Amino acid sequence: MVYQPQNTVFEACFFAQRSYADPFGEVCLDVVFADPDGSEQVVPAFWAGGDCWRVRFASPVLGLYRYHTVCSQPEDAGLHGQSGALTVIPYHGDNPLYQHGPLRVAANRRHLEHADGTPFFWLADTWWMGFTQRLTWPQGFQTLALDRVSKGFSAIQIVAGLYPDMPWRDERGANEAGFPWTEDFATINPAYFDLADRRLQYLVDLGLAPCVVACWGYFLPWMGEEKMQQHWRNLIARWGAYPVTWCLAGEVIMSYYLSDDQAGDRARQAEGWSRLSHYIKATDPFDRPLTAHPSNDGYAELADPSALDFDMLQTGHGDRMSLPNTVTSVTRAYEREPVLPVLNSEVCYEGIGEACRQEVQRMMFWVCLLSGACGHTYGANGIWQVNSRERRYGPSPHGMAWGNTAWEDACQLPGSRQVGLAKRLLERYPWERFAPHPEWVEQHWTEENYFGVYTAGIPGEVRISYFAGMWGSAPTVTGLEPGVTYRAFLWDPATGDEYPLGAAVGEEQGRWELPLGTSHGRTLPLFQDWVLVLDQG
């Protein structure tokens, strides 16, 4: 009997007794798992190369599981009618992805949580090309992953071999085993995915939840829907048992840079990816959360977004000029029906265009979180495309390079540490219950001035405000509840230092002035952005 800790991955192998000219295309193998109550899950298996197929399975439910195989080639006794059993036992480690289980959408549909109901704070880093050999193993991949864990990141966005910013079969997209598919998309290269397995497993072992992006959106017209279904089935079979989230595609309706029919491609991709989203939901027995990375708003860009579980945004790389679109997009998505968790999955990569430095990183984090987002995605120019000190990525198909900062240097940019500090501050509180409350500060942001104050919290419990502008004097708090006394402190978003302000109690109208009086007015400690916290101590 096999004993498998809950939420960890069980694997079984099956060997064909017949030869196949095209194993990937000719054989479809499913494994039916019956749980302790007798309910069944049909789990797709994947071709692992040669005569071997593998299945991966995980469950949070304890008890005895029995399984049997069902093959599209029923005369192959090595693949059809095989059976076995395993017992899922308690997990006793401290990895949150195993201790609390994989991710799902919470009942209030405002945030993500683990299978046991523990809220999951999404702070992701962007490693679009992290499966390529340009991010070496182990010195590159492991070093970067450990750095992100130390700073408080909880997720990694990574593309499954079909990349942006390059033509198909560009050597920059290869790993040590080559490319994931043959040149004409006839079949997959299992050795490519074996090496990707090692990297994905390493992320999970560190407690980093992989957000697997199947490909960039323009691969759909290149491959066609049938081949894209095969690509997705292979990903689900290999990685669906892990605590992943799925991303339908990157910039889901973006046409290829040099396409002769960009408008037509966008329309076809909006329809085709919509159909594929339903295929994924029907194929994935683990029901991992599904989203779409957009050019602006993933939910709005698909012809039929009903299969999406959470909404991703991309709001610009224009430094502070991206603030209005960022706030508008997050607010619109937060207020939309049906309610979905909202994440800004790409905004102002640190260092892009020799701009978007650390102060912009913390600004984008705070304005998104306090406008209703359930987390945030960071990115650093140099990491997403994997520049190295020895070799820069080089130009995109349009002829321009996005930057030459090496990943070794980009991973030390201060913004990554500062967004980690911000996450840790919010995790002191039940952040998953926060709602935006701009009316709680007189100088709140407006469409005439996006550089105002952003506020969210829980009435009577906690209020957090971010001063987006370079404030010389402190804003005025409003609407304090009668009879409620808060503890107040300023928090430096660059360092994490706290400046106690004593008790905050509203006057008759509920207003409260920060006690920062000097001969020159109510000045803040430094001329920069600030966070004001009112809590119950």
DOSE-747791 format. One record per residue (C-alpha): x, y, z; residue number from 1; residue in one letter. Coordinates in nm, 4 decimals. Example, Ala and Ser with C-alpha at 12.3 -4.5 7.8 and 13.67 -1.06 7.14 Angstrom:
DOSE-747791
- 1.2300 -0.4500 0.7800 1 a .
- 1.3670 -0.1060 0.7140 2 s .
end
This chain:
DOSE-747791
- 0.0000 0.0000 0.0000 1 m .
- 0.1204 0.3503 -0.0863 2 v .
- 0.0782 0.6141 0.1860 3 y .
- 0.0646 0.9675 0.0491 4 q .
- 0.0511 1.2816 0.2679 5 p .
- -0.2524 1.4955 0.1905 6 q .
- -0.2138 1.7607 -0.0814 7 n .
- 0.1198 1.6137 -0.1956 8 t .
- 0.1552 1.4490 -0.5336 9 v .
- 0.1224 1.0750 -0.5886 10 f .
- 0.2562 0.9415 -0.9194 11 e .
- 0.2014 0.6088 -1.0933 12 a .
- 0.3548 0.4801 -1.4185 13 c .
- 0.2023 0.2616 -1.6870 14 f .
- 0.3867 0.0984 -1.9764 15 f .
- 0.2456 0.0280 -2.3194 16 a .
- 0.2638 -0.3264 -2.4529 17 q .
- 0.2217 -0.2094 -2.8116 18 r .
- 0.4229 0.0264 -3.0320 19 s .
- 0.2774 0.3542 -3.1575 20 y .
- 0.4023 0.5730 -3.4408 21 a .
- 0.2647 0.8803 -3.2623 22 d .
- 0.2203 0.7983 -2.8912 23 p .
- 0.1195 1.1526 -2.7980 24 f .
- -0.1432 1.1751 -3.0695 25 g .
- -0.2697 0.8157 -3.0780 26 e .
- -0.3106 0.7365 -2.7097 27 v .
- -0.5429 0.9063 -2.4623 28 c .
- -0.5076 0.7640 -2.1132 29 l .
- -0.7281 0.8536 -1.8168 30 d .
- -0.7080 0.7220 -1.4624 31 v .
- -1.0263 0.7052 -1.2575 32 v .
- -0.9729 0.7640 -0.8845 33 f .
- -1.2474 0.6679 -0.6372 34 a .
- -1.2293 0.8548 -0.3056 35 d .
- -1.3218 0.7077 0.0363 36 p .
- -1.6901 0.7892 -0.0250 37 d .
- -1.6881 0.6306 -0.3688 38 g .
- -1.7007 0.9536 -0.5681 39 s .
- -1.4854 0.9422 -0.8810 40 e .
- -1.2420 1.1796 -1.0483 41 q .
- -1.1204 1.1240 -1.4025 42 v .
- -0.7556 1.2328 -1.4064 43 v .
- -0.5753 1.2650 -1.7417 44 p .
- -0.2374 1.0928 -1.7687 45 a .
- 0.0516 1.2255 -1.9786 46 f .
- 0.2908 1.0650 -2.2215 47 w .
- 0.6302 1.0685 -2.0506 48 a .
- 0.8296 0.9483 -2.3512 49 g .
- 0.9007 0.6049 -2.4965 50 g .
- 0.6441 0.3493 -2.3814 51 d .
- 0.5697 0.5246 -2.0494 52 c .
- 0.2607 0.7166 -1.9360 53 w .
- 0.2288 0.8750 -1.5931 54 r .
- -0.0547 1.0003 -1.3786 55 v .
- -0.0314 1.2483 -1.0903 56 r .
- -0.2910 1.2839 -0.8198 57 f .
- -0.3347 1.4761 -0.4944 58 a .
- -0.6187 1.5197 -0.2471 59 s .
- -0.6890 1.7031 0.0797 60 p .
- -0.9280 1.4268 0.1877 61 v .
- -0.7873 1.1491 0.4050 62 l .
- -0.8572 0.7828 0.3414 63 g .
- -0.8308 0.4990 0.0921 64 l .
- -0.8367 0.5710 -0.2828 65 y .
- -0.8649 0.3073 -0.5550 66 r .
- -0.7889 0.3728 -0.9197 67 y .
- -0.8084 0.2072 -1.2594 68 h .
- -0.6996 0.3093 -1.6076 69 t .
- -0.9143 0.3724 -1.9136 70 v .
- -0.7284 0.3917 -2.2445 71 c .
- -0.8355 0.4922 -2.5945 72 s .
- -0.6468 0.1790 -2.7064 73 q .
- -0.8370 -0.0810 -2.4980 74 p .
- -0.6459 -0.3722 -2.6511 75 e .
- -0.3244 -0.2446 -2.4891 76 d .
- -0.3258 -0.4326 -2.1577 77 a .
- -0.0336 -0.2300 -2.0273 78 g .
- -0.2380 0.0889 -2.0392 79 l .
- -0.6008 -0.0260 -2.0166 80 h .
- -0.7511 -0.1889 -1.7092 81 g .
- -0.4575 -0.1365 -1.4753 82 q .
- -0.5533 -0.0777 -1.1117 83 s .
- -0.4072 0.0180 -0.7778 84 g .
- -0.4691 0.1927 -0.4476 85 a .
- -0.3225 0.4504 -0.2136 86 l .
- -0.4064 0.5898 0.1272 87 t .
- -0.3982 0.9654 0.1866 88 v .
- -0.2596 1.0395 0.5324 89 i .
- -0.2151 1.3667 0.7257 90 p .
- 0.0601 1.6058 0.6220 91 y .
- 0.2805 1.7133 0.9113 92 h .
- 0.5163 1.9677 0.7509 93 g .
- 0.5057 2.3456 0.7445 94 d .
- 0.4691 2.4126 0.3700 95 n .
- 0.1484 2.6229 0.3521 96 p .
- 0.0567 2.4782 0.0112 97 l .
- 0.0457 2.1300 0.1646 98 y .
- -0.0539 2.2254 0.5186 99 q .
- -0.3544 2.4312 0.4074 100 h .
- -0.4052 2.2863 0.0618 101 g .
- -0.4230 2.4216 -0.2932 102 p .
- -0.5894 2.7468 -0.3895 103 l .
- -0.9528 2.8207 -0.4643 104 r .
- -1.1812 3.1231 -0.4801 105 v .
- -1.3249 3.2162 -0.1403 106 a .
- -1.6989 3.2097 -0.0813 107 a .
- -1.7225 3.5895 -0.0908 108 n .
- -1.5496 3.5797 -0.4319 109 r .
- -1.3223 3.8675 -0.3284 110 r .
- -0.9995 3.6783 -0.2658 111 h .
- -0.8217 3.3452 -0.2998 112 l .
- -0.7865 3.0993 -0.0164 113 e .
- -0.6433 2.7565 0.0565 114 h .
- -0.8596 2.4439 0.0519 115 a .
- -0.9022 2.4638 0.4313 116 d .
- -1.0278 2.8240 0.4140 117 g .
- -0.7019 2.9972 0.5104 118 t .
- -0.6768 3.3240 0.3116 119 p .
- -0.4016 3.3328 0.0500 120 f .
- -0.2295 3.6654 -0.0041 121 f .
- -0.1163 3.6743 -0.3666 122 w .
- 0.2185 3.8477 -0.4020 123 l .
- 0.3574 3.7159 -0.7279 124 a .
- 0.6789 3.7715 -0.9174 125 d .
- 0.6954 3.7586 -1.2974 126 t .
- 0.9298 3.5006 -1.4513 127 w .
- 0.7736 3.4641 -1.7958 128 w .
- 1.0805 3.2804 -1.9337 129 m .
- 1.1817 3.1040 -1.6147 130 g .
- 1.1721 2.7557 -1.7727 131 f .
- 1.4431 2.8444 -2.0265 132 t .
- 1.8069 2.7427 -1.9911 133 q .
- 1.9030 3.1105 -1.9771 134 r .
- 1.7941 3.1024 -1.6120 135 l .
- 2.0391 2.8318 -1.5153 136 t .
- 1.9712 2.5449 -1.2808 137 w .
- 2.0552 2.5484 -0.9976 138 p .
- 2.2511 2.8725 -0.9625 139 q .
- 1.9947 3.0932 -1.1327 140 g .
- 1.6534 2.9422 -1.0687 141 f .
- 1.7156 2.8314 -0.7117 142 q .
- 1.8905 3.1548 -0.6157 143 t .
- 1.6060 3.3680 -0.7467 144 l .
- 1.3406 3.1502 -0.5831 145 a .
- 1.5101 3.1636 -0.2433 146 l .
- 1.5428 3.5406 -0.2710 147 d .
- 1.1710 3.5744 -0.3396 148 r .
- 1.0773 3.3506 -0.0481 149 v .
- 1.2952 3.5575 0.1846 150 s .
- 1.1118 3.8735 0.0755 151 k .
- 0.7636 3.7331 0.1283 152 g .
- 0.6473 3.6438 -0.2229 153 f .
- 0.3831 3.3716 -0.2445 154 s .
- 0.3390 3.3021 -0.6182 155 a .
- 0.5345 3.2969 -0.9442 156 i .
- 0.3940 3.3685 -1.2927 157 q .
- 0.5723 3.1474 -1.5472 158 i .
- 0.5058 3.0496 -1.9109 159 v .
- 0.4926 2.6840 -2.0162 160 a .
- 0.7381 2.7006 -2.3050 161 g .
- 0.5509 2.8998 -2.5718 162 l .
- 0.6864 3.2441 -2.5033 163 y .
- 0.6191 3.6120 -2.5697 164 p .
- 0.8612 3.8477 -2.7365 165 d .
- 1.0101 3.5964 -2.9797 166 m .
- 0.9146 3.3950 -3.2871 167 p .
- 0.8453 3.0247 -3.2488 168 w .
- 1.1598 2.8107 -3.2144 169 r .
- 1.3775 3.1085 -3.1323 170 d .
- 1.6754 2.9590 -2.9486 171 e .
- 1.6151 3.1942 -2.6551 172 r .
- 1.3053 2.9867 -2.5743 173 g .
- 1.4814 2.6514 -2.5393 174 a .
- 1.5734 2.4724 -2.2214 175 n .
- 1.8502 2.2147 -2.1845 176 e .
- 1.6360 1.9557 -2.3667 177 a .
- 1.5284 2.1844 -2.6521 178 g .
- 1.1765 2.3066 -2.7250 179 f .
- 0.8431 2.1840 -2.5836 180 p .
- 0.6967 2.0976 -2.9254 181 w .
- 0.8293 1.9918 -3.2609 182 t .
- 0.8602 2.2668 -3.5183 183 e .
- 0.5274 2.1897 -3.6870 184 d .
- 0.3465 2.1245 -3.3550 185 f .
- 0.3092 1.7584 -3.4477 186 a .
- 0.4034 1.6290 -3.1019 187 t .
- 0.5552 1.7322 -2.7714 188 i .
- 0.9072 1.6863 -2.6394 189 n .
- 0.8627 1.5082 -2.3030 190 p .
- 1.2231 1.5811 -2.2045 191 a .
- 1.1478 1.9547 -2.2107 192 y .
- 0.8646 1.9096 -1.9651 193 f .
- 1.0702 1.6772 -1.7424 194 d .
- 1.3123 1.9638 -1.6827 195 l .
- 1.0250 2.2070 -1.6312 196 a .
- 0.8822 1.9594 -1.3756 197 d .
- 1.1941 1.9983 -1.1643 198 r .
- 1.1583 2.3752 -1.1560 199 r .
- 0.7868 2.3766 -1.0860 200 l .
- 0.8329 2.1217 -0.8077 201 q .
- 1.1057 2.3375 -0.6559 202 y .
- 0.8740 2.6384 -0.6416 203 l .
- 0.6045 2.4333 -0.4709 204 v .
- 0.8533 2.2860 -0.2230 205 d .
- 0.9423 2.6430 -0.1209 206 l .
- 0.5757 2.7344 -0.0740 207 g .
- 0.5550 2.9415 -0.3947 208 l .
- 0.2321 2.8775 -0.5855 209 a .
- 0.3008 2.8549 -0.9616 210 p .
- 0.0678 3.0493 -1.1888 211 c .
- 0.1141 2.8491 -1.5086 212 v .
- 0.0619 3.0525 -1.8255 213 v .
- 0.0059 2.8031 -2.1070 214 a .
- 0.1511 3.0224 -2.3827 215 c .
- 0.1279 3.3693 -2.5274 216 w .
- -0.2080 3.4394 -2.6877 217 g .
- -0.0841 3.4531 -3.0474 218 y .
- 0.0119 3.0849 -3.0416 219 f .
- -0.3551 2.9965 -3.0873 220 l .
- -0.3738 3.0933 -3.4571 221 p .
- -0.0342 2.9303 -3.5113 222 w .
- -0.1290 2.5981 -3.3482 223 m .
- -0.5051 2.5819 -3.3972 224 g .
- -0.7564 2.4877 -3.1303 225 e .
- -0.7083 2.1108 -3.1547 226 e .
- -0.3347 2.1315 -3.0863 227 k .
- -0.3898 2.3901 -2.8167 228 m .
- -0.6304 2.1499 -2.6459 229 q .
- -0.3537 1.8883 -2.6543 230 q .
- -0.1098 2.1397 -2.5075 231 h .
- -0.3512 2.2195 -2.2268 232 w .
- -0.4338 1.8532 -2.1583 233 r .
- -0.0634 1.7813 -2.1221 234 n .
- -0.0233 2.0712 -1.8739 235 l .
- -0.3248 1.9599 -1.6708 236 i .
- -0.1995 1.6020 -1.6607 237 a .
- 0.1530 1.7015 -1.5578 238 r .
- 0.0845 1.9827 -1.3157 239 w .
- -0.2831 1.9855 -1.2224 240 g .
- -0.2181 1.7807 -0.9090 241 a .
- 0.0170 2.0510 -0.7832 242 y .
- -0.1215 2.3626 -0.6067 243 p .
- -0.1135 2.5714 -0.9240 244 v .
- -0.3367 2.8345 -1.0709 245 t .
- -0.3973 2.8333 -1.4469 246 w .
- -0.3642 3.1254 -1.6834 247 c .
- -0.5360 3.0696 -2.0160 248 l .
- -0.2704 3.2638 -2.2084 249 a .
- -0.0540 3.5716 -2.1813 250 g .
- -0.1991 3.8857 -2.3434 251 e .
- -0.4767 3.6569 -2.4461 252 v .
- -0.6047 3.8446 -2.7516 253 i .
- -0.2776 4.0108 -2.8555 254 m .
- -0.1869 3.9242 -3.2143 255 s .
- 0.1699 3.8459 -3.3119 256 y .
- 0.3829 4.1586 -3.3400 257 y .
- 0.4323 4.1234 -3.7169 258 l .
- 0.0900 3.9817 -3.8067 259 s .
- -0.0678 4.1071 -4.1314 260 d .
- -0.4187 4.0789 -3.9832 261 d .
- -0.3973 4.1997 -3.6282 262 q .
- -0.7641 4.2936 -3.5921 263 a .
- -0.8739 3.9582 -3.7345 264 g .
- -0.6360 3.7686 -3.5070 265 d .
- -0.7658 3.9503 -3.2005 266 r .
- -1.1249 3.8646 -3.2855 267 a .
- -1.0412 3.5000 -3.3547 268 r .
- -0.8395 3.4748 -3.0346 269 q .
- -1.1212 3.6250 -2.8260 270 a .
- -1.3539 3.3527 -2.9545 271 e .
- -1.1045 3.0662 -2.9596 272 g .
- -0.9641 3.1259 -2.6133 273 w .
- -1.3178 3.1476 -2.4776 274 s .
- -1.3900 2.7997 -2.6105 275 r .
- -1.0611 2.6723 -2.4705 276 l .
- -1.1411 2.8100 -2.1256 277 s .
- -1.4431 2.5802 -2.1117 278 h .
- -1.2332 2.2878 -2.2372 279 y .
- -0.9875 2.3454 -1.9513 280 i .
- -1.2616 2.3550 -1.6882 281 k .
- -1.4084 2.0324 -1.8276 282 a .
- -1.0686 1.8566 -1.8381 283 t .
- -0.9145 1.9617 -1.5055 284 d .
- -1.0388 1.7213 -1.2358 285 p .
- -0.8784 1.9323 -0.9617 286 f .
- -1.0643 2.2516 -1.0597 287 d .
- -0.7634 2.4780 -1.0154 288 r .
- -0.8513 2.8495 -1.0423 289 p .
- -0.8397 2.9780 -1.4008 290 l .
- -0.7690 3.3304 -1.5228 291 t .
- -0.6421 3.5101 -1.8348 292 a .
- -0.3535 3.7542 -1.8572 293 h .
- -0.4720 4.0477 -2.0714 294 p .
- -0.3564 4.3493 -2.2613 295 s .
- -0.5783 4.5440 -2.0205 296 n .
- -0.8641 4.3462 -1.8602 297 d .
- -0.8838 3.9662 -1.8939 298 g .
- -1.2542 3.9440 -1.8196 299 y .
- -1.3453 4.2129 -2.0702 300 a .
- -1.1273 4.0818 -2.3529 301 e .
- -1.2739 3.7330 -2.3946 302 l .
- -1.5896 3.6831 -2.5978 303 a .
- -1.7180 3.4582 -2.3173 304 d .
- -1.5393 3.5036 -1.9835 305 p .
- -1.7787 3.2880 -1.7821 306 s .
- -1.5215 3.0129 -1.7173 307 a .
- -1.2757 3.2500 -1.5474 308 l .
- -1.2420 3.2229 -1.1707 309 d .
- -1.0478 3.5448 -1.1103 310 f .
- -0.9715 3.8551 -1.3101 311 d .
- -0.6262 3.9732 -1.4145 312 m .
- -0.5398 4.3237 -1.5298 313 l .
- -0.2462 4.4826 -1.7078 314 q .
- -0.2438 4.8583 -1.6553 315 t .
- 0.0681 5.0041 -1.8148 316 g .
- 0.4422 5.0609 -1.7879 317 h .
- 0.4404 5.4397 -1.7925 318 g .
- 0.5710 5.5117 -1.4429 319 d .
- 0.3386 5.7537 -1.2574 320 r .
- 0.1468 5.8173 -1.5792 321 m .
- 0.0058 5.4640 -1.5397 322 s .
- -0.1636 5.5546 -1.2119 323 l .
- -0.4979 5.6775 -1.3568 324 p .
- -0.5514 5.3676 -1.5706 325 n .
- -0.4422 5.1451 -1.2828 326 t .
- -0.6901 5.2938 -1.0370 327 v .
- -0.9711 5.3098 -1.2924 328 t .
- -0.9166 4.9488 -1.4043 329 s .
- -0.8978 4.8020 -1.0543 330 v .
- -1.2019 4.9984 -0.9368 331 t .
- -1.4066 4.8995 -1.2411 332 r .
- -1.3146 4.5319 -1.2032 333 a .
- -1.3857 4.5373 -0.8285 334 y .
- -1.7327 4.6840 -0.8832 335 e .
- -1.8248 4.4574 -1.1755 336 r .
- -2.0849 4.1817 -1.1642 337 e .
- -2.0363 3.8922 -1.1346 338 p .
- -1.7943 3.9456 -0.8488 339 v .
- -1.4478 3.7982 -0.9060 340 l .
- -1.1197 3.8348 -0.7188 341 p .
- -0.9135 4.1055 -0.8917 342 v .
- -0.5359 4.1126 -0.9426 343 l .
- -0.3132 4.3499 -1.1321 344 n .
- -0.0864 4.0940 -1.2991 345 s .
- 0.1380 4.3371 -1.4873 346 e .
- 0.2169 4.6990 -1.4147 347 v .
- 0.5309 4.9133 -1.4292 348 c .
- 0.8087 4.6543 -1.4215 349 y .
- 1.0775 4.7936 -1.1943 350 e .
- 1.3442 4.9626 -1.4057 351 g .
- 1.1629 4.9416 -1.7396 352 i .
- 1.2358 5.2426 -1.9591 353 g .
- 1.4879 5.3547 -1.6961 354 e .
- 1.1862 5.4398 -1.4808 355 a .
- 0.9252 5.2711 -1.2587 356 c .
- 1.1618 5.2656 -0.9619 357 r .
- 1.0861 5.1514 -0.6091 358 q .
- 0.8561 5.4404 -0.5192 359 e .
- 0.6352 5.3467 -0.8155 360 v .
- 0.6410 4.9792 -0.7122 361 q .
- 0.5058 5.0559 -0.3679 362 r .
- 0.2575 5.3072 -0.5107 363 m .
- 0.1105 5.0472 -0.7476 364 m .
- 0.0951 4.7873 -0.4712 365 f .
- -0.0882 5.0129 -0.2291 366 w .
- -0.3325 5.1781 -0.4692 367 v .
- -0.4331 4.8353 -0.6043 368 c .
- -0.4753 4.6691 -0.2648 369 l .
- -0.6666 4.9630 -0.1173 370 l .
- -0.8904 4.9839 -0.4262 371 s .
- -1.0118 4.6254 -0.3918 372 g .
- -0.7435 4.3958 -0.5370 373 a .
- -0.6826 4.0704 -0.3478 374 c .
- -0.3064 4.0823 -0.3966 375 g .
- -0.0490 4.2143 -0.6374 376 h .
- 0.1992 4.1032 -0.9012 377 t .
- 0.5443 4.2552 -0.9112 378 y .
- 0.7803 4.2451 -1.2066 379 g .
- 1.1390 4.3518 -1.2649 380 a .
- 1.2817 4.4366 -1.6034 381 n .
- 1.5602 4.1877 -1.6590 382 g .
- 1.3923 3.9023 -1.4726 383 i .
- 1.0805 3.8477 -1.6836 384 w .
- 1.2886 3.7989 -2.0004 385 q .
- 1.5948 3.6576 -1.8154 386 v .
- 1.8855 3.8789 -1.9069 387 n .
- 2.2140 3.7518 -1.7694 388 s .
- 2.5379 3.9333 -1.7114 389 r .
- 2.7003 3.7266 -1.9838 390 e .
- 2.4183 3.7621 -2.2357 391 r .
- 2.1324 4.0048 -2.2713 392 r .
- 1.7976 3.8899 -2.4090 393 y .
- 1.8135 4.1264 -2.7053 394 g .
- 1.5396 4.2704 -2.9244 395 p .
- 1.1767 4.1708 -2.9491 396 s .
- 1.0290 4.0962 -3.2936 397 p .
- 0.9458 4.4650 -3.3344 398 h .
- 1.3198 4.5374 -3.3180 399 g .
- 1.3550 4.7024 -2.9762 400 m .
- 1.4965 4.5532 -2.6568 401 a .
- 1.3081 4.6194 -2.3349 402 w .
- 1.6218 4.6662 -2.1267 403 g .
- 1.9626 4.5190 -2.0495 404 n .
- 1.9595 4.4871 -1.6703 405 t .
- 2.0769 4.1377 -1.5744 406 a .
- 1.8462 3.9284 -1.3585 407 w .
- 2.1226 3.8987 -1.0978 408 e .
- 2.1038 4.2763 -1.0535 409 d .
- 1.7296 4.3103 -1.1077 410 a .
- 1.6504 4.0691 -0.8256 411 c .
- 1.8165 4.3122 -0.5837 412 q .
- 1.6190 4.6163 -0.6910 413 l .
- 1.4629 4.7671 -0.3758 414 p .
- 1.1027 4.7511 -0.4945 415 g .
- 1.0852 4.3729 -0.4472 416 s .
- 1.1774 4.4079 -0.0800 417 r .
- 0.9381 4.6975 -0.0280 418 q .
- 0.6317 4.5203 -0.1679 419 v .
- 0.7224 4.2276 0.0587 420 g .
- 0.7240 4.4633 0.3579 421 l .
- 0.3817 4.5926 0.2518 422 a .
- 0.2420 4.2396 0.2350 423 k .
- 0.3700 4.1654 0.5843 424 r .
- 0.2027 4.4776 0.7218 425 l .
- -0.1327 4.3836 0.5721 426 l .
- -0.1012 4.0266 0.6979 427 e .
- -0.1166 4.1578 1.0551 428 r .
- -0.4859 4.2213 0.9869 429 y .
- -0.7802 4.0302 0.8342 430 p .
- -0.6992 4.1891 0.4980 431 w .
- -0.9371 3.9533 0.3204 432 e .
- -1.2263 4.1446 0.4804 433 r .
- -1.1039 4.4867 0.3688 434 f .
- -1.3162 4.7039 0.1425 435 a .
- -1.2276 5.0396 -0.0165 436 p .
- -1.3385 5.3445 0.1824 437 h .
- -1.2085 5.6605 0.0146 438 p .
- -1.4564 5.8655 0.2180 439 e .
- -1.2557 5.7947 0.5330 440 w .
- -1.0051 6.0690 0.4445 441 v .
- -1.0844 6.4256 0.3335 442 e .
- -0.8067 6.4393 0.0748 443 q .
- -0.9005 6.1115 -0.0943 444 h .
- -0.8194 6.0441 -0.4579 445 w .
- -1.0579 6.1607 -0.7273 446 t .
- -1.0672 6.1443 -1.1055 447 e .
- -0.9325 6.4987 -1.1000 448 e .
- -0.6439 6.4032 -0.8698 449 n .
- -0.5291 6.0409 -0.8644 450 y .
- -0.2420 6.1389 -0.6340 451 f .
- -0.4716 6.1664 -0.3349 452 g .
- -0.5161 5.9263 -0.0435 453 v .
- -0.6310 5.5635 -0.0828 454 y .
- -0.8043 5.4002 0.2120 455 t .
- -0.9508 5.0603 0.2923 456 a .
- -1.0301 4.8595 0.6016 457 g .
- -1.3008 4.7252 0.8290 458 i .
- -1.5330 4.9689 1.0108 459 p .
- -1.4610 4.9829 1.3813 460 g .
- -1.1563 4.7545 1.3519 461 e .
- -0.8835 4.8824 1.1221 462 v .
- -0.8199 5.1540 0.8648 463 r .
- -0.5184 5.1765 0.6365 464 i .
- -0.4491 5.4817 0.4195 465 s .
- -0.1800 5.5333 0.1596 466 y .
- -0.0683 5.8860 0.0753 467 f .
- 0.0097 5.8514 -0.2948 468 a .
- 0.1358 6.2044 -0.3474 469 g .
- 0.4456 6.3622 -0.2013 470 m .
- 0.2684 6.5068 0.0966 471 w .
- 0.4210 6.7826 0.3028 472 g .
- 0.1365 6.7940 0.5525 473 s .
- -0.0880 6.5156 0.6769 474 a .
- -0.4424 6.4513 0.5489 475 p .
- -0.7455 6.4610 0.7789 476 t .
- -0.9221 6.1404 0.8835 477 v .
- -1.3027 6.1501 0.8681 478 t .
- -1.5967 5.9364 0.9698 479 g .
- -1.4477 5.7909 1.2877 480 l .
- -1.7111 5.5908 1.4695 481 e .
- -1.8456 5.7366 1.7989 482 p .
- -1.7008 5.5629 2.1008 483 g .
- -1.4243 5.3842 1.9052 484 v .
- -1.0644 5.4515 2.0006 485 t .
- -0.7952 5.3535 1.7540 486 y .
- -0.4226 5.3216 1.7965 487 r .
- -0.2565 5.5278 1.5225 488 a .
- 0.0864 5.5068 1.3647 489 f .
- 0.2624 5.6127 1.0487 490 l .
- 0.4403 5.3371 0.8559 491 w .
- 0.7287 5.4088 0.6208 492 d .
- 0.6661 5.2042 0.3021 493 p .
- 1.0339 5.2238 0.2074 494 a .
- 1.1761 5.0862 0.5321 495 t .
- 0.8916 4.9388 0.7366 496 g .
- 0.9669 5.1763 1.0260 497 d .
- 0.6767 5.2779 1.2500 498 e .
- 0.6083 5.6206 1.4017 499 y .
- 0.3514 5.5991 1.6865 500 p .
- 0.0867 5.8717 1.6921 501 l .
- -0.1046 5.7721 2.0055 502 g .
- -0.4810 5.7353 2.0201 503 a .
- -0.7136 5.8400 1.7401 504 a .
- -1.0600 5.9493 1.8555 505 v .
- -1.2965 6.1463 1.6395 506 g .
- -1.4352 6.4860 1.7352 507 e .
- -1.8094 6.5476 1.7259 508 e .
- -1.8127 6.5242 1.3447 509 q .
- -1.5862 6.2190 1.3442 510 g .
- -1.2797 6.4054 1.2141 511 r .
- -0.9291 6.3484 1.3480 512 w .
- -0.6127 6.5462 1.2793 513 e .
- -0.2794 6.3666 1.2960 514 l .
- -0.0835 6.4998 1.5984 515 p .
- 0.2131 6.6265 1.3989 516 l .
- 0.1977 6.9918 1.4937 517 g .
- 0.5050 7.2116 1.4452 518 t .
- 0.5536 7.5813 1.3988 519 s .
- 0.5208 7.5165 1.0252 520 h .
- 0.2025 7.3073 1.0315 521 g .
- 0.1260 6.9350 1.0530 522 r .
- 0.4352 6.8111 0.8687 523 t .
- 0.5178 6.4475 0.8029 524 l .
- 0.8581 6.3033 0.9019 525 p .
- 0.9853 6.2863 0.5399 526 l .
- 0.8747 6.4286 0.2074 527 f .
- 0.7609 6.0997 0.0506 528 q .
- 0.4643 5.8629 0.0337 529 d .
- 0.3344 5.7292 0.3675 530 w .
- 0.0979 5.4705 0.5127 531 v .
- -0.1296 5.5618 0.8022 532 l .
- -0.2642 5.2769 1.0161 533 v .
- -0.5501 5.3009 1.2644 534 l .
- -0.6080 4.9730 1.4462 535 d .
- -0.7195 4.8292 1.7789 536 q .
- -0.3656 4.7723 1.9048 537 g .
end
